[in-house]
């Protein structure tokens, strides 16, 4: 099992920002636990190009 790195949390938060299905969704609840309010917009743009973000989009975009 791969150890979760801090950068993975950023990719997950950006993914959830992009794909949650509303304020009452599971994705939104997960996003609020990650507390991404201190992310910069440049950081978010970079995260969208990462392998982990692309994996999340491919496998989970319709499930959050």
Secondary structure, 3 states (H helix, E strand, C coil): CCCCCHHHHHHHHHHHHHHCCCCCCHHHHHHHHHCHHHCCHHHHHHHCCCHHHHHHHHHHHHHC
